[in-house]
Each structure stands twice: as structure tokens, then as C-alpha cells.
């Protein structure tokens, strides 16, 4: 059955237009002592025009889910998956196994103007080969399983089309931040992705000191892996969790994501770095997300480290719903619009005071509710 097609009106990026009036008209009137009425009538005195937005009409078609896509009728186009995306340049592997260095057509970037990047690692794309090694991306197929964050009031999709997110934290250097883990857990749920928590560098601490954190998240139903890229602890379990799945690794800089992948699959030889002695924060070694095929089955995206995880498409009144341990106590709140922060007769606050909800998780909730960044 042919897909339905219809016209789409698209606003392109704003362009500069030169000022139609001669410059410094006011200064000339004041300096030369001429009367404003003597200014030639064809020179209009008006405010400077700002940016002009251009529009273009394109043909769109609906996919099986009803989502509107740009129609592409070129029979030479191929389907592929984006391995690496750097701005408007991408490495794409076609379904027949060939690799192409592809540019992103401007109309594709325009359709994604509300997002930081139009194409990300993991995307399924329709592209047109222009040579044996180069091509042009004509369309991005509908995404599923995305991990996103906010960046300068725009959506930044970190990775797409994954089944699970491996949230990597470190026991020390940089220190363990449970608030950042909580933000990743929310982002994973928003994007429809399963979440796994991996605490790396366990060889640098006494494992017993991590049991409260492990127990907290395990009770909430999350898989928690204690691992060490240095000693090899937890690596076999990571292999088992990654096998035959589409996964993404994410976490703050310096936690050892690339080191873990090097241990999971020897021979990858991903670049690694050290933690800064002054700030105890990680240095960026992975500069762009890269899709890697695993020899034991499945594939994984190694993403750049981040220091802040601003949640995207999560409204303040929705935050509590992403804390599963809160849900049994909602009916005990006196007010239906309770924010669980300052109200009296709050079921959540009562549960925290009686040890039924972790104090650290509740404090994490309050930070997210107030919009504080980690």
C-alpha cells in the first residue's frame, strides 16, 4: 500500500538581511544641520529589520505509525545505520556492510531545527551514494529508545535506537554521584530504555562501603554491577548483559566507560584518560558517540562523558512519578497537587521520616524539582 503524501511547510534557519536604509541617517541630520523633511522621500526612515525566516514547501509521507517523514523517491538511495556523527558529517554503514562518509542534507537539518543535532549515532537513515565512499543523508527514520538531555533550551539526543542504557559511575575519582544516576534513570524511562547501573573502579575502595548504594537501587528493581576495568571484576557479567542487545554507555567524564569496553572486548583499543589531580574531575577522551559492534553479539554506543544531565521533556509536576518508591504513598498526600516539598500532611515526607523512602533519593528528587544541576 502506497504511503500517503502531503505538503509540509518548513521554516528554514533565519537569514540576515542588509539594512535597506542608508547608515547613520540620524547622525547626518544632526551633524550637517539639515531638516529631516529634506531627506529624499524614497529613503524610508524606519527601524532596522532583523532576521528574516524563509519557508520552503516539501513533500512528506506518513509511515506505518502515522509519523510524517520527508518523501524521498530516489531509487538509488540505501538504508544504513550511523556509526559516528560529528556535526554535519557522519560515518554510515549500509545494510550490505559498506561504509560511507556522508554529509547531512540541509533540509534534514532544518526539519530537526529544534534539536541540537539532526543525526546521532544509532540512527537509521536513508542516504544517497555519490561515490564508492561518500554519500548524502536524505532522511532520518523514526527513532525509538533514545537518551536525551537539555542543552541551551534545545533537545540534545545523545543516542537513538538502543534497548538499554548502561549508566557508568565510579566508586572514586571522580566521586560517586547518586543524583546523576537518578537523572539518567529518569532519562532512560522517558526514552523507553531499560537501565543498568555499573559502578566502576571498585578495586580502589572496600566493596562493603558500596553495599548501601547497591542495595538501594537493587530494591528498586535495577541491575547493579560492581566492576573494575583494572582487575577484571564484573566484566563477565557485563558481557552477559550486553550480549545480543543494543546498548549505550553513558556517565560523567572520567568514570572509565572506554576502559570498561576495552576490558569487555579486548582489541577495541579505545582511547582512555586520567582524572585531573586538581579538580578530581574526568577529562574528555571520547569526543563523539561511536557505535561499536561486539564480537559476542550486539552492539554498543560509547558516548562522550558529561558533567551535567539536564532532563528534557520532564515537567516539575511529573518528576515524582519517575521515582517508583514514591508511588505507593501518593494516596496519602492531603492535596492532589502536592509537590512533596513543603506541604503539610504529605505522604512522601511521612514515608521519608519513617525510613520507608531513602533520604538520599528524596533529596535527589528535591534537587531535580528545583531545577538544580549536579
N, C-alpha and C positions, 0 to 999 in steps of 0.2 A: 504494500500500500504506500503510495507516494506521500511524502510529508507535506503538511500544509505550509504554504509560504505566504508571507505578507511583508509589507514595507515597514521599516523601522527608521524613526527619525533620531539621529545620534548627534549629540553636541561634542564637537572636537575641542581640543585644548585651546585655551584663549590665545589670540594673537595680538601683537602690538600694532596699533595703527598710528601713523605720524599725526602730529597736531595739525589740523587744517589751517589754523591761523598763523600769521607771521609771529615769530617770537618777540618777546619784550615789548609788546604794544603799549602797555601801561607806562613803562619807563620812557618810551619815546614821547608820549603825551606830556609827561611831567618834565622831562629834560628839555625838550625842544619848544615847550610852551604853546603847542598847537591845541586847537579846540577839538575835543573828541568828535564834535559834529562834522569836522572837516575830514575825518577819516573816510576813505573811499567806501562807498556802500557795499561793494562786492566783497569787502573783507569783513566777515561777520565777527562780532565780539561775543564770544561765548566761552564757557568753561572747557578745559581740556578734556577731550574724550579719552576714556580709559581703555581697558581691554575689550576687544570685540570677540564674541563667541561665534564660531562658524558651525553650521549644521550641515549634515550630509544624510541623504536617504540611502539605506542599504536594504537588501533583501534578506529576510530572516526566515527560518523554518523551525517548526516545532519537532522536538524529539519525542520518543515514546512516553516520556514523563510529562510532556507539555511544556518543557522549558524551551525558551526561544534561543536559537543559535543562528549565527551568520551562515547564510546559504553559500556553499562552495560547489560549483558544478564542474570544476576542472577534473577530467578523468585521470590525469597523471598524478594526482595527489596520493600520498601514502599516509598510513596511520603509524604512529610511533609513540614512544614514551620519553619524556625529558629526563636526561641523566643529570645534567648540570645547567643551571640558569644563572647567567650573570647579566643583569640588565636586559638589553635588547638582543643579546647573543646567547644562544643555547646549544648544548650538545644533545642531539636526539638520536635514539636508536630505533630504527624502523622495525616493524614486526618481523621482517625477514632477516634481522640481525645486523644490518649495515648501520654505520654511524655517519651522521651528518652534522656539520656546523651550520646552524640555522639562525637567521635574523627573524625578528618578530615584526610582522606587517603592522603598519601604523594603525590601521582600523582595528586590529586586535587590541592594541594598547589603549585605543580610545574607548572601546567597549568596556574596558576594565579601569576607567579613569578614576573611579572611587577607591581603587585598591592601590597599594604601594607598588606591587609588581603584577604584570599581566600574566606571566608564565612562571611557574615554580617547579622545582624538582618533584617528579612523580606524576606530573600532568600527562594525560593522554591528549595528543594533538594531531591535527590533520595538517600536513605540510606538503609543499610542492618542491620537488628536487629541481635544482637549476644546474647541477653538475654531479659528478660522481661522489663529491664530498660536501657539497653545500646545498642549502635549501632555504625556503621561506615558510614560516609558520602562518597558516591561513586561518586556523580556528583552534580554540581550546575546548575540548569536550567537557561535558558536565562533570563536576568533581564530586567525590564522596570521601569521607574520612579525612577531614582537614584539621590541621593545627594552626590556629591564627592568634595574633595579638594585635593590639592597637599601637600605631606609630604615627604621631603627629596628626591625630584625628582621622586617620585612614586605616583601613584593614590591611594588615600585613600577613598574608598567608605564608607560613613557614614551609609547609609541605602538604601535599594532597594525595588522595587515593591510597591511604595506608589503613591497615587493620588495627594496629596497636601502637601506642606511644611508650617507649622506654624512657622514663624520667630518671636521669642520672644525677645523683648528688654525691658529695664526698663527705667522709667522716670528719676530715680536717683538710685544711689547705686547698681550697677555701672552706670555711666552716659550714657545717650542715645548716641549711635554712629550710625549716618545715613550711614557712609561709610561702616560699617559692614553689615547693612541692604542691601545696594546696592550690595555687593558681594554675599550675599545669594540670592538675586533676580536673578542675573546672573547665579549662580549655578543651581537654580531651572529651569530656562529656558533651560540651556544646558542639564539638565537631563530629560526634558519633564514633569515637575511637576508644578502644579498650586501653586501660592504663596499667603499666607495670612500674614499680619503684625499684631502682637499683642504687644501693649505697656503695660507692667505690672507696678504695684506699683503706679498707678495713684492717690491713696489716699494720697501720700506723696507730691504732688505738686498741684498747681492750674490748673485744667483741661484746662483753656483757654490758658495757656502757651504752650500746645501741639498742638493747632489748626493749626499752620503753617505746622508742620510736617504731621499731619493727612491730611490736605488739599492738600499738595504736592503729596503724594502717592495716595490719592483717585482720584485726577485728572488724574493720570496715569493709572487708572483702577484697582487698587489693593484694596481688602477688608482690612480695618484697624479697629482693635478692641482696644478700651481703656478698660483695665481690672484691677482688683485688687483682688488677691487671699485673701487678708486680709478682705476687705469689701464686696466682692462678686460682685462688679460691673463688668459687661460684661460677667459674667460666663454663664448665659442663652444663650447669643448669641454664645459663644464658643461651647457650647453643640450642638447647631443647625448646626454650621459649620462642626463639627467633625462627626456628626451622619451619619452612613452608608458609611463612607469614610475611605480609608486607608491613614493615616496621619503620619507625622513626626514632632516632636517638636525639634527645634534647636535654638541655640543662645549662647552668651558668658556665662561664668560661673557667677552665682550669680543673674541672671535676674529673677529667680523664675519659671523655667519650671516645676519642680516637684511639687511645691506649687500649680501652676495652675491646674495640673492634679488631685491633691488631692481635689481641690475645684470642679472641673468638675465632678468627680466621687468619692464621699466620701466613704472611706473604702479601698482605694488603699494603703494608709499609706506609700507612697514613702518617702525616707529619704530626708530631706532638710538641708540646712546650712545657715550660716550668711556670710555677706560680711566682708572682712578684714578691720579693723579700720585703719591700716597703709596705705595700697595701694589703698583702695576703690575698690578692685577687688574681684570677687567672688571666693570662694573655691570650688574645685571639690567635689561634693557629689554623683553624678551619674557617676560611673566609666566605665560602659559599656552600650551600647544601649540595650534597653529591649522592646520587643513587648508586648503590653497590650491590652486585649480585653475589649471593652467598653460595659457596660450593656445595653445602649440605642441604640446600633448598631454601627458596625465599629470597627476598632482597631487603635491604635496609638503607635508610637515608641518614647520613651523618650530617647534622645541621650545625651551623655556627653557634658558638656559645653566646649567651645573653646575660645581662646583669639586671634587667628589669623585664617583668612579664605583665604588661598592661592588658587586662582582659578586654576582649572585643565582643560586642553584642550581648553584654550581660548588664542588665539594669539593676540598680541597687535593691529594688524590691524583690528581685529574683535570686539574689545571692544565697539566701538561707536555704533555698530549695536544692542547691548543689552540695549541701552538707548533709549526707544521708542520716547521720546520727541525730540531726535536729528534728527530722520528720515526725517521729512518734510523739513529740512534745508540742507540736503546733496547736492541737486542740485545747491545750491547757492555757494558752495565752488569752488574756481577757479581751484584747482588742483584735479584730480581724486584720487590721493593717499594722500590727505590731512589728517594729523593726528589731526587736530583741536587743536593744542597746540601752535605752533609758526608761522604758515604760515600767510601771508597776504591774504586778500580777502577770509576769511573763513566764511562760512555761520553760523556755530555753534557759533563762537566767536561773530559774529554780533548779533545773537539772544540772547546771554547771556548779552551783553552790553545794549540791549533794553528791558531786563526783560522778554523775551519770554521763556527762559530756566533758571531754578533755578541755582543760583551761587553755592549753596552747592552741587548740583548734578554734575555740571561741574567740581568743584574741586575734587569731588569723582572720576569722570572719569579720571582726570589727574593723581591722585594717582595710580589708577589701571593701567593706561597706562605706568607709570614709574616703575611699579613693587613694589611700596611701600606697606608695610604691615601696617595694622591698629594696 
